[in-house]
């Protein structure tokens, strides 16, 4: 059995040991409390990050443009690619810089673009062109090594549109 009177007497007669013992107990208690609080904080931060990610995902799935705007953007993209040469600056401005399109917006633009006739150099050649969707046009008109191509591919895939 532990004799607390003996321990008390020892600590009173040896103040350095008493201080060291209190320090060790204090550090242990501090470590325990810190670890407990760190776990609580980590869980709280994880739930906040999860909530923010969910909110961002919900926001990215909400349309911010009308059907008319989607058609206008689709037509502008078509005009940037049809005929000789492709205006990559226009495509960048339309899809990235000017409109800040959400995933739902990109789906709407892709749908509004539909299937359009594609021939040599982006222009139907006397009806001999094949019909392609917006992704098909991008694949034909943009270099697959360009930053714009990679950026558009990422955005379309994030929106759930297959890029092939």
C-alpha positions as CSV (number, residue, x, y, z in Angstrom):
1,X,0.0,0.0,0.0
2,X,1.2,3.5,-0.8
3,X,2.1,5.7,2.1
4,X,1.2,9.2,1.1
5,X,2.7,10.7,4.2
6,X,6.1,9.3,3.3
7,X,5.8,10.6,-0.3
8,X,4.7,14.0,1.0
9,X,7.6,14.2,3.5
10,X,10.1,13.2,0.7
11,X,8.8,15.8,-1.6
12,X,8.9,18.5,1.0
13,X,12.5,17.6,1.9
14,X,13.5,17.4,-1.8
15,X,12.0,20.5,-3.6
16,X,13.9,19.8,-6.9
17,X,12.3,16.3,-7.1
18,X,8.9,17.9,-6.3
19,X,9.3,20.5,-9.0
20,X,10.5,17.9,-11.5
21,X,7.6,15.6,-10.7
22,X,5.1,18.5,-11.1
23,X,6.7,19.4,-14.4
24,X,6.5,15.8,-15.7
25,X,2.8,15.5,-14.6
26,X,2.1,19.0,-16.1
27,X,3.8,18.1,-19.5
28,X,1.9,14.8,-19.5
29,X,-1.4,16.5,-18.8
30,X,-0.7,19.2,-21.4
31,X,0.2,16.6,-24.0
32,X,-3.0,14.7,-23.3
33,X,-5.2,17.8,-23.5
34,X,-3.4,19.1,-26.6
35,X,-3.8,15.7,-28.4
36,X,-7.5,15.6,-27.4
37,X,-8.1,19.2,-28.7
38,X,-6.1,18.5,-31.9
39,X,-8.3,15.6,-32.6
40,X,-11.5,17.7,-32.0
41,X,-10.1,20.5,-34.1
42,X,-9.1,18.1,-36.9
43,X,-12.6,16.6,-36.9
44,X,-14.2,20.1,-36.9
45,X,-11.9,21.2,-39.8
46,X,-12.7,18.0,-41.8
47,X,-16.4,18.6,-41.4
48,X,-16.0,22.3,-42.4
49,X,-13.9,21.3,-45.5
50,X,-16.4,18.6,-46.4
51,X,-19.3,21.2,-46.1
52,X,-17.4,23.7,-48.2
53,X,-16.6,21.0,-50.9
54,X,-20.3,20.0,-50.9
55,X,-21.4,23.6,-51.3
56,X,-18.9,24.1,-54.1
57,X,-20.1,21.0,-55.8
58,X,-23.7,22.0,-55.5
59,X,-22.8,25.5,-56.9
60,X,-20.9,24.0,-59.8
61,X,-24.0,21.8,-60.6
62,X,-26.3,24.8,-60.8
63,X,-26.9,26.6,-64.0
64,X,-26.1,30.3,-64.1
65,X,-27.0,30.8,-67.8
66,X,-30.3,30.6,-69.7
67,X,-30.9,28.4,-72.7
68,X,-30.6,31.5,-74.9
69,X,-27.2,32.3,-73.4
70,X,-26.1,28.7,-73.8
71,X,-27.1,28.9,-77.5
72,X,-25.3,32.2,-77.9
73,X,-22.1,30.7,-76.4
74,X,-22.4,27.6,-78.6
75,X,-22.9,29.8,-81.7
76,X,-19.9,32.0,-80.7
77,X,-17.7,28.8,-80.3
78,X,-18.9,27.6,-83.7
79,X,-18.0,30.9,-85.3
80,X,-14.5,30.8,-83.7
81,X,-13.9,27.4,-85.3
82,X,-15.7,27.4,-88.6
83,X,-13.9,28.2,-91.9
84,X,-10.1,28.5,-92.2
85,X,-8.2,28.8,-88.9
86,X,-9.5,28.7,-85.4
87,X,-9.6,31.7,-83.1
88,X,-8.3,30.1,-79.9
89,X,-8.3,33.4,-78.1
90,X,-12.0,33.7,-78.8
91,X,-12.6,30.1,-77.5
92,X,-10.6,30.9,-74.3
93,X,-12.5,34.2,-73.7
94,X,-15.8,32.5,-74.3
95,X,-15.3,29.4,-72.2
96,X,-13.0,30.5,-69.5
97,X,-12.5,34.2,-69.0
98,X,-15.8,35.9,-69.8
99,X,-18.5,33.5,-68.6
100,X,-17.2,31.6,-65.5
101,X,-19.2,28.6,-66.6
102,X,-20.3,26.0,-64.0
103,X,-20.4,22.3,-64.9
104,X,-24.2,22.6,-65.5
105,X,-23.5,25.6,-67.8
106,X,-21.0,23.6,-69.8
107,X,-23.5,20.8,-70.2
108,X,-26.1,23.3,-71.4
109,X,-23.6,24.8,-73.9
110,X,-22.6,21.4,-75.2
111,X,-26.3,20.5,-75.6
112,X,-27.0,23.8,-77.4
113,X,-24.1,23.2,-79.8
114,X,-25.7,19.9,-80.7
115,X,-24.3,18.1,-83.8
116,X,-23.0,20.4,-86.4
117,X,-21.6,19.6,-89.8
118,X,-17.8,19.5,-89.9
119,X,-15.8,19.4,-93.1
120,X,-12.3,20.3,-94.2
121,X,-10.9,23.1,-92.1
122,X,-14.0,23.4,-90.0
123,X,-16.3,24.3,-92.9
124,X,-18.7,21.8,-94.5
125,X,-17.4,21.1,-97.9
126,X,-20.4,20.9,-100.2
127,X,-22.3,18.6,-97.8
128,X,-19.6,16.1,-97.4
129,X,-18.8,17.0,-93.8
130,X,-19.6,14.7,-90.9
131,X,-21.7,15.8,-88.0
132,X,-19.9,16.3,-84.7
133,X,-20.7,17.6,-81.3
134,X,-18.7,20.3,-79.5
135,X,-16.1,17.9,-78.2
136,X,-15.5,16.6,-81.7
137,X,-15.0,20.1,-83.0
138,X,-12.5,20.9,-80.2
139,X,-10.7,17.6,-81.0
140,X,-10.4,18.6,-84.6
141,X,-9.7,22.3,-84.2
142,X,-7.3,22.4,-81.2
143,X,-3.9,20.8,-80.8
144,X,-4.2,18.2,-78.0
145,X,-1.0,19.5,-76.6
146,X,-2.2,23.0,-76.2
147,X,-3.0,24.4,-72.7
148,X,-6.5,25.4,-74.0
149,X,-7.3,21.9,-75.1
150,X,-6.2,20.5,-71.8
151,X,-8.2,23.1,-69.8
152,X,-11.3,22.5,-71.9
153,X,-10.9,18.7,-71.6
154,X,-10.6,19.0,-67.8
155,X,-13.7,21.2,-67.6
156,X,-15.8,19.0,-69.8
157,X,-14.8,15.9,-68.0
158,X,-15.6,17.5,-64.6
159,X,-19.0,18.2,-66.0
160,X,-19.4,14.6,-66.8
161,X,-19.0,15.0,-70.6
162,X,-16.9,12.3,-72.3
163,X,-14.0,13.6,-74.2
164,X,-12.9,11.2,-76.9
